[in-house]
């Protein structure tokens, strides 16, 4: 079996994050939007740790929500899958209100 690499991990994390993340109701009511840039480490065992906000959205509520959602991701590897090594990764979590 081929180990999961950096790009595969990031894609898997982004898909799971899209399912776990919600838009905080207060932020929605107030019309807050922004991008939260996160950095974090994925260990060779699939654990996500060392999560931090590298660049704030400008709204603590959105920043905290993005960090919380990322920390909720579990089971990055399934069955016989393995990760080739620990990876330091980053991604942007977008919060956008859509009209209509």
N, CA, C and O atoms as a GROMACS GRO file, in nm:
protein
  400
    1UNK      N    1   0.085  -0.119   0.000
    1UNK     CA    2   0.000   0.000   0.000
    1UNK      C    3   0.089   0.125   0.000
    1UNK      O    4   0.187   0.132   0.074
    2UNK      N    5   0.054   0.221  -0.083
    2UNK     CA    6   0.129   0.346  -0.092
    2UNK      C    7   0.088   0.439   0.023
    2UNK      O    8  -0.031   0.460   0.045
    3UNK      N    9   0.185   0.494   0.096
    3UNK     CA   10   0.152   0.585   0.206
    3UNK      C   11   0.084   0.713   0.155
    3UNK      O   12   0.110   0.758   0.043
    4UNK      N   13  -0.003   0.769   0.238
    4UNK     CA   14  -0.065   0.897   0.206
    4UNK      C   15   0.043   1.005   0.209
    4UNK      O   16   0.123   1.010   0.303
    5UNK      N   17   0.046   1.090   0.110
    5UNK     CA   18   0.144   1.198   0.108
    5UNK      C   19   0.078   1.330   0.150
    5UNK      O   20  -0.041   1.334   0.180
    6UNK      N   21   0.156   1.435   0.150
    6UNK     CA   22   0.113   1.568   0.193
    6UNK      C   23  -0.013   1.615   0.120
    6UNK      O   24  -0.108   1.661   0.184
    7UNK      N   25  -0.016   1.605  -0.012
    7UNK     CA   26  -0.130   1.654  -0.090
    7UNK      C   27  -0.256   1.572  -0.063
    7UNK      O   28  -0.365   1.628  -0.053
    8UNK      N   29  -0.241   1.442  -0.052
    8UNK     CA   30  -0.356   1.357  -0.023
    8UNK      C   31  -0.413   1.388   0.116
    8UNK      O   32  -0.535   1.392   0.134
    9UNK      N   33  -0.324   1.409   0.212
    9UNK     CA   34  -0.369   1.444   0.347
    9UNK      C   35  -0.445   1.575   0.347
    9UNK      O   36  -0.553   1.586   0.406
   10UNK      N   37  -0.390   1.675   0.281
   10UNK     CA   38  -0.454   1.807   0.278
   10UNK      C   39  -0.591   1.799   0.212
   10UNK      O   40  -0.686   1.861   0.261
   11UNK      N   41  -0.603   1.725   0.104
   11UNK     CA   42  -0.734   1.709   0.039
   11UNK      C   43  -0.834   1.640   0.131
   11UNK      O   44  -0.950   1.680   0.140
   12UNK      N   45  -0.788   1.538   0.199
   12UNK     CA   46  -0.875   1.464   0.291
   12UNK      C   47  -0.920   1.554   0.406
   12UNK      O   48  -1.036   1.552   0.446
   13UNK      N   49  -0.828   1.633   0.459
   13UNK     CA   50  -0.859   1.726   0.569
   13UNK      C   51  -0.959   1.832   0.522
   13UNK      O   52  -1.054   1.863   0.594
   14UNK      N   53  -0.939   1.887   0.404
   14UNK     CA   54  -1.030   1.990   0.354
   14UNK      C   55  -1.171   1.934   0.335
   14UNK      O   56  -1.268   2.003   0.366
   15UNK      N   57  -1.184   1.812   0.286
   15UNK     CA   58  -1.316   1.750   0.269
   15UNK      C   59  -1.384   1.730   0.405
   15UNK      O   60  -1.502   1.760   0.420
   16UNK      N   61  -1.310   1.681   0.501
   16UNK     CA   62  -1.368   1.657   0.633
   16UNK      C   63  -1.402   1.788   0.702
   16UNK      O   64  -1.504   1.799   0.770
   17UNK      N   65  -1.316   1.887   0.686
   17UNK     CA   66  -1.340   2.018   0.747
   17UNK      C   67  -1.469   2.080   0.692
   17UNK      O   68  -1.545   2.142   0.766
   18UNK      N   69  -1.493   2.063   0.564
   18UNK     CA   70  -1.614   2.117   0.502
   18UNK      C   71  -1.739   2.055   0.565
   18UNK      O   72  -1.843   2.121   0.574
   19UNK      N   73  -1.731   1.931   0.609
   19UNK     CA   74  -1.845   1.864   0.672
   19UNK      C   75  -1.861   1.903   0.819
   19UNK      O   76  -1.973   1.907   0.870
   20UNK      N   77  -1.750   1.931   0.887
   20UNK     CA   78  -1.754   1.959   1.030
   20UNK      C   79  -1.776   2.106   1.065
   20UNK      O   80  -1.833   2.139   1.169
   21UNK      N   81  -1.732   2.193   0.978
   21UNK     CA   82  -1.736   2.336   1.009
   21UNK      C   83  -1.876   2.392   0.990
   21UNK      O   84  -1.945   2.360   0.893
   22UNK      N   85  -1.917   2.474   1.084
   22UNK     CA   86  -2.043   2.544   1.068
   22UNK      C   87  -2.014   2.695   1.070
   22UNK      O   88  -1.904   2.737   1.106
   23UNK      N   89  -2.110   2.772   1.032
   23UNK     CA   90  -2.094   2.918   1.033
   23UNK      C   91  -2.157   2.964   1.164
   23UNK      O   92  -2.278   2.948   1.182
   24UNK      N   93  -2.079   3.022   1.254
   24UNK     CA   94  -2.137   3.063   1.382
   24UNK      C   95  -2.257   3.157   1.362
   24UNK      O   96  -2.248   3.254   1.288
   25UNK      N   97  -2.369   3.127   1.427
   25UNK     CA   98  -2.490   3.208   1.408
   25UNK      C   99  -2.469   3.357   1.434
   25UNK      O  100  -2.520   3.441   1.360
   26UNK      N  101  -2.394   3.391   1.538
   26UNK     CA  102  -2.368   3.533   1.568
   26UNK      C  103  -2.292   3.599   1.453
   26UNK      O  104  -2.325   3.711   1.413
   27UNK      N  105  -2.192   3.530   1.399
   27UNK     CA  106  -2.116   3.585   1.287
   27UNK      C  107  -2.206   3.602   1.164
   27UNK      O  108  -2.193   3.700   1.090
   28UNK      N  109  -2.295   3.508   1.144
   28UNK     CA  110  -2.388   3.517   1.031
   28UNK      C  111  -2.480   3.637   1.046
   28UNK      O  112  -2.500   3.714   0.952
   29UNK      N  113  -2.536   3.653   1.167
   29UNK     CA  114  -2.628   3.765   1.191
   29UNK      C  115  -2.558   3.900   1.174
   29UNK      O  116  -2.618   3.996   1.125
   30UNK      N  117  -2.432   3.906   1.213
   30UNK     CA  118  -2.359   4.033   1.204
   30UNK      C  119  -2.291   4.054   1.069
   30UNK      O  120  -2.232   4.159   1.045
   31UNK      N  121  -2.300   3.955   0.981
   31UNK     CA  122  -2.244   3.968   0.847
   31UNK      C  123  -2.093   3.956   0.841
   31UNK      O  124  -2.029   4.008   0.749
   32UNK      N  125  -2.035   3.888   0.939
   32UNK     CA  126  -1.890   3.872   0.942
   32UNK      C  127  -1.844   3.768   0.841
   32UNK      O  128  -1.900   3.658   0.833
   33UNK      N  129  -1.744   3.804   0.763
   33UNK     CA  130  -1.681   3.715   0.666
   33UNK      C  131  -1.530   3.726   0.681
   33UNK      O  132  -1.479   3.824   0.734
   34UNK      N  133  -1.460   3.626   0.633
   34UNK     CA  134  -1.315   3.632   0.635
   34UNK      C  135  -1.252   3.496   0.610
   34UNK      O  136  -1.320   3.394   0.603
   35UNK      N  137  -1.122   3.498   0.598
   35UNK     CA  138  -1.042   3.376   0.580
   35UNK      C  139  -0.954   3.358   0.702
   35UNK      O  140  -0.886   3.451   0.745
   36UNK      N  141  -0.956   3.238   0.758
   36UNK     CA  142  -0.870   3.204   0.871
   36UNK      C  143  -0.760   3.113   0.817
   36UNK      O  144  -0.788   3.005   0.766
   37UNK      N  145  -0.637   3.156   0.828
   37UNK     CA  146  -0.524   3.076   0.781
   37UNK      C  147  -0.467   2.999   0.901
   37UNK      O  148  -0.421   3.059   0.998
   38UNK      N  149  -0.473   2.867   0.891
   38UNK     CA  150  -0.429   2.780   1.000
   38UNK      C  151  -0.302   2.706   0.961
   38UNK      O  152  -0.281   2.672   0.844
   39UNK      N  153  -0.217   2.683   1.060
   39UNK     CA  154  -0.106   2.591   1.044
   39UNK      C  155  -0.124   2.480   1.147
   39UNK      O  156  -0.182   2.503   1.253
   40UNK      N  157  -0.074   2.360   1.114
   40UNK     CA  158  -0.092   2.247   1.203
   40UNK      C  159   0.001   2.134   1.159
   40UNK      O  160   0.062   2.140   1.053
   41UNK      N  161   0.010   2.034   1.242
   41UNK     CA  162   0.091   1.916   1.212
   41UNK      C  163   0.001   1.793   1.209
   41UNK      O  164  -0.089   1.778   1.292
   42UNK      N  165   0.028   1.706   1.111
   42UNK     CA  166  -0.036   1.575   1.106
   42UNK      C  167   0.075   1.474   1.133
   42UNK      O  168   0.174   1.468   1.060
   43UNK      N  169   0.057   1.395   1.240
   43UNK     CA  170   0.159   1.296   1.274
   43UNK      C  171   0.148   1.175   1.182
   43UNK      O  172   0.050   1.159   1.109
   44UNK      N  173   0.248   1.091   1.186
   44UNK     CA  174   0.246   0.969   1.104
   44UNK      C  175   0.135   0.873   1.148
   44UNK      O  176   0.106   0.777   1.077
   45UNK      N  177   0.074   0.899   1.263
   45UNK     CA  178  -0.038   0.817   1.310
   45UNK      C  179  -0.174   0.879   1.275
   45UNK      O  180  -0.278   0.822   1.306
   46UNK      N  181  -0.172   0.997   1.210
   46UNK     CA  182  -0.295   1.061   1.165
   46UNK      C  183  -0.355   1.160   1.262
   46UNK      O  184  -0.466   1.209   1.239
   47UNK      N  185  -0.285   1.190   1.370
   47UNK     CA  186  -0.336   1.288   1.466
   47UNK      C  187  -0.303   1.430   1.419
   47UNK      O  188  -0.196   1.455   1.364
   48UNK      N  189  -0.398   1.521   1.442
   48UNK     CA  190  -0.376   1.662   1.410
   48UNK      C  191  -0.344   1.734   1.539
   48UNK      O  192  -0.421   1.727   1.635
   49UNK      N  193  -0.231   1.803   1.542
   49UNK     CA  194  -0.196   1.879   1.661
   49UNK      C  195  -0.122   2.006   1.623
   49UNK      O  196  -0.100   2.034   1.505
   50UNK      N  197  -0.083   2.082   1.723
   50UNK     CA  198  -0.012   2.209   1.705
   50UNK      C  199  -0.090   2.304   1.613
   50UNK      O  200  -0.031   2.374   1.530
   51UNK      N  201  -0.222   2.306   1.628
   51UNK     CA  202  -0.307   2.393   1.547
   51UNK      C  203  -0.292   2.536   1.596
   51UNK      O  204  -0.302   2.564   1.716
   52UNK      N  205  -0.269   2.628   1.502
   52UNK     CA  206  -0.265   2.770   1.539
   52UNK      C  207  -0.312   2.856   1.424
   52UNK      O  208  -0.306   2.817   1.307
   53UNK      N  209  -0.359   2.974   1.461
   53UNK     CA  210  -0.402   3.072   1.361
   53UNK      C  211  -0.278   3.146   1.314
   53UNK      O  212  -0.213   3.217   1.392
   54UNK      N  213  -0.245   3.131   1.187
   54UNK     CA  214  -0.130   3.200   1.129
   54UNK      C  215  -0.169   3.339   1.083
   54UNK      O  216  -0.088   3.432   1.089
   55UNK      N  217  -0.293   3.354   1.036
   55UNK     CA  218  -0.345   3.483   0.991
   55UNK      C  219  -0.493   3.487   1.023
   55UNK      O  220  -0.571   3.404   0.975
   56UNK      N  221  -0.531   3.583   1.104
   56UNK     CA  222  -0.669   3.594   1.152
   56UNK      C  223  -0.763   3.645   1.043
   56UNK      O  224  -0.723   3.716   0.950
   57UNK      N  225  -0.888   3.607   1.059
   57UNK     CA  226  -0.994   3.658   0.972
   57UNK      C  227  -1.031   3.800   1.011
   57UNK      O  228  -1.097   3.871   0.935
   58UNK      N  229  -0.988   3.840   1.130
   58UNK     CA  230  -1.027   3.970   1.185
   58UNK      C  231  -1.140   3.956   1.286
   58UNK      O  232  -1.181   4.053   1.350
   59UNK      N  233  -1.190   3.831   1.301
   59UNK     CA  234  -1.299   3.804   1.394
   59UNK      C  235  -1.262   3.682   1.478
   59UNK      O  236  -1.250   3.571   1.425
   60UNK      N  237  -1.245   3.702   1.606
   60UNK     CA  238  -1.205   3.592   1.694
   60UNK      C  239  -1.302   3.475   1.687
   60UNK      O  240  -1.260   3.359   1.692
   61UNK      N  241  -1.429   3.503   1.676
   61UNK     CA  242  -1.528   3.397   1.668
   61UNK      C  243  -1.504   3.306   1.547
   61UNK      O  244  -1.512   3.183   1.560
   62UNK      N  245  -1.475   3.363   1.433
   62UNK     CA  246  -1.447   3.282   1.314
   62UNK      C  247  -1.316   3.206   1.330
   62UNK      O  248  -1.307   3.089   1.294
   63UNK      N  249  -1.215   3.273   1.385
   63UNK     CA  250  -1.086   3.207   1.407
   63UNK      C  251  -1.102   3.086   1.498
   63UNK      O  252  -1.054   2.977   1.468
   64UNK      N  253  -1.170   3.107   1.611
   64UNK     CA  254  -1.190   2.999   1.707
   64UNK      C  255  -1.272   2.885   1.647
   64UNK      O  256  -1.244   2.768   1.675
   65UNK      N  257  -1.371   2.917   1.566
   65UNK     CA  258  -1.454   2.816   1.503
   65UNK      C  259  -1.372   2.729   1.408
   65UNK      O  260  -1.390   2.608   1.405
   66UNK      N  261  -1.284   2.791   1.332
   66UNK     CA  262  -1.200   2.717   1.238
   66UNK      C  263  -1.104   2.624   1.312
   66UNK      O  264  -1.087   2.508   1.273
   67UNK      N  265  -1.043   2.673   1.419
   67UNK     CA  266  -0.952   2.591   1.499
   67UNK      C  267  -1.028   2.473   1.560
   67UNK      O  268  -0.982   2.359   1.554
   68UNK      N  269  -1.144   2.500   1.617
   68UNK     CA  270  -1.224   2.395   1.679
   68UNK      C  271  -1.261   2.287   1.577
   68UNK      O  272  -1.246   2.168   1.605
   69UNK      N  273  -1.307   2.327   1.460
   69UNK     CA  274  -1.348   2.231   1.357
   69UNK      C  275  -1.229   2.144   1.314
   69UNK      O  276  -1.244   2.023   1.298
   70UNK      N  277  -1.113   2.205   1.295
   70UNK     CA  278  -0.996   2.127   1.254
   70UNK      C  279  -0.958   2.026   1.361
   70UNK      O  280  -0.920   1.913   1.329
   71UNK      N  281  -0.968   2.065   1.486
   71UNK     CA  282  -0.933   1.974   1.596
   71UNK      C  283  -1.032   1.859   1.610
   71UNK      O  284  -1.001   1.760   1.676
   72UNK      N  285  -1.150   1.870   1.551
   72UNK     CA  286  -1.251   1.764   1.559
   72UNK      C  287  -1.226   1.651   1.459
   72UNK      O  288  -1.288   1.545   1.469
   73UNK      N  289  -1.138   1.673   1.363
   73UNK     CA  290  -1.112   1.571   1.261
   73UNK      C  291  -1.041   1.452   1.325
   73UNK      O  292  -0.938   1.467   1.391
   74UNK      N  293  -1.098   1.336   1.303
   74UNK     CA  294  -1.043   1.211   1.356
   74UNK      C  295  -1.029   1.110   1.243
   74UNK      O  296  -1.086   1.127   1.135
   75UNK      N  297  -0.955   1.007   1.269
   75UNK     CA  298  -0.946   0.893   1.177
   75UNK      C  299  -0.907   0.934   1.036
   75UNK      O  300  -0.976   0.901   0.939
   76UNK      N  301  -0.797   1.005   1.025
   76UNK     CA  302  -0.748   1.042   0.891
   76UNK      C  303  -0.702   0.920   0.812
   76UNK      O  304  -0.707   0.919   0.689
   77UNK      N  305  -0.659   0.820   0.883
   77UNK     CA  306  -0.617   0.697   0.816
   77UNK      C  307  -0.716   0.587   0.852
   77UNK      O  308  -0.760   0.576   0.967
   78UNK      N  309  -0.750   0.507   0.753
   78UNK     CA  310  -0.847   0.399   0.774
   78UNK      C  311  -0.784   0.265   0.740
   78UNK      O  312  -0.705   0.254   0.646
   79UNK      N  313  -0.821   0.166   0.816
   79UNK     CA  314  -0.775   0.030   0.786
   79UNK      C  315  -0.624   0.018   0.779
   79UNK      O  316  -0.554   0.045   0.876
   80UNK      N  317  -0.576  -0.022   0.664
   80UNK     CA  318  -0.433  -0.046   0.643
   80UNK      C  319  -0.356   0.077   0.597
   80UNK      O  320  -0.235   0.070   0.576
   81UNK      N  321  -0.425   0.190   0.580
   81UNK     CA  322  -0.357   0.311   0.531
   81UNK      C  323  -0.249   0.357   0.629
   81UNK      O  324  -0.259   0.338   0.750
   82UNK      N  325  -0.147   0.418   0.572
   82UNK     CA  326  -0.042   0.477   0.654
   82UNK      C  327  -0.006   0.615   0.597
   82UNK      O  328  -0.036   0.646   0.482
   83UNK      N  329   0.059   0.694   0.680
   83UNK     CA  330   0.109   0.826   0.638
   83UNK      C  331   0.260   0.813   0.628
   83UNK      O  332   0.322   0.752   0.715
   84UNK      N  333   0.318   0.870   0.524
   84UNK     CA  334   0.461   0.851   0.500
   84UNK      C  335   0.550   0.912   0.609
   84UNK      O  336   0.658   0.860   0.636
   85UNK      N  337   0.505   1.021   0.670
   85UNK     CA  338   0.581   1.089   0.776
   85UNK      C  339   0.494   1.198   0.834
   85UNK      O  340   0.386   1.226   0.782
   86UNK      N  341   0.540   1.262   0.941
   86UNK     CA  342   0.467   1.378   0.994
   86UNK      C  343   0.476   1.491   0.893
   86UNK      O  344   0.577   1.507   0.824
   87UNK      N  345   0.370   1.570   0.886
   87UNK     CA  346   0.367   1.682   0.791
   87UNK      C  347   0.321   1.808   0.861
   87UNK      O  348   0.223   1.807   0.936
   88UNK      N  349   0.392   1.918   0.837
   88UNK     CA  350   0.347   2.050   0.879
   88UNK      C  351   0.270   2.109   0.762
   88UNK      O  352   0.323   2.125   0.652
   89UNK      N  353   0.142   2.140   0.787
   89UNK     CA  354   0.054   2.184   0.679
   89UNK      C  355  -0.009   2.317   0.713
   89UNK      O  356  -0.006   2.363   0.827
   90UNK      N  357  -0.067   2.379   0.612
   90UNK     CA  358  -0.143   2.502   0.632
   90UNK      C  359  -0.260   2.502   0.535
   90UNK      O  360  -0.255   2.441   0.428
   91UNK      N  361  -0.365   2.570   0.576
   91UNK     CA  362  -0.480   2.585   0.488
   91UNK      C  363  -0.559   2.707   0.531
   91UNK      O  364  -0.548   2.755   0.644
   92UNK      N  365  -0.640   2.757   0.439
   92UNK     CA  366  -0.728   2.871   0.467
   92UNK      C  367  -0.870   2.818   0.479
   92UNK      O  368  -0.916   2.740   0.396
   93UNK      N  369  -0.938   2.861   0.583
   93UNK     CA  370  -1.079   2.827   0.604
   93UNK      C  371  -1.158   2.952   0.571
   93UNK      O  372  -1.143   3.056   0.635
   94UNK      N  373  -1.244   2.942   0.470
   94UNK     CA  374  -1.319   3.060   0.421
   94UNK      C  375  -1.457   3.066   0.483
   94UNK      O  376  -1.529   2.966   0.489
   95UNK      N  377  -1.491   3.183   0.529
   95UNK     CA  378  -1.627   3.210   0.579
   95UNK      C  379  -1.687   3.317   0.489
   95UNK      O  380  -1.643   3.432   0.491
   96UNK      N  381  -1.787   3.278   0.410
   96UNK     CA  382  -1.854   3.369   0.318
   96UNK      C  383  -2.005   3.353   0.331
   96UNK      O  384  -2.057   3.242   0.332
   97UNK      N  385  -2.072   3.465   0.341
   97UNK     CA  386  -2.217   3.465   0.338
   97UNK      C  387  -2.259   3.473   0.192
   97UNK      O  388  -2.200   3.546   0.112
   98UNK      N  389  -2.360   3.398   0.158
   98UNK     CA  390  -2.408   3.398   0.020
   98UNK      C  391  -2.547   3.460   0.019
   98UNK      O  392  -2.637   3.416   0.090
   99UNK      N  393  -2.564   3.562  -0.062
   99UNK     CA  394  -2.694   3.629  -0.075
   99UNK      C  395  -2.788   3.543  -0.157
   99UNK      O  396  -2.747   3.462  -0.240
  100UNK      N  397  -2.919   3.563  -0.129
  100UNK     CA  398  -3.020   3.500  -0.211
  100UNK      C  399  -3.055   3.366  -0.162
  100UNK      O  400  -3.140   3.299  -0.221
   0.00000   0.00000   0.00000
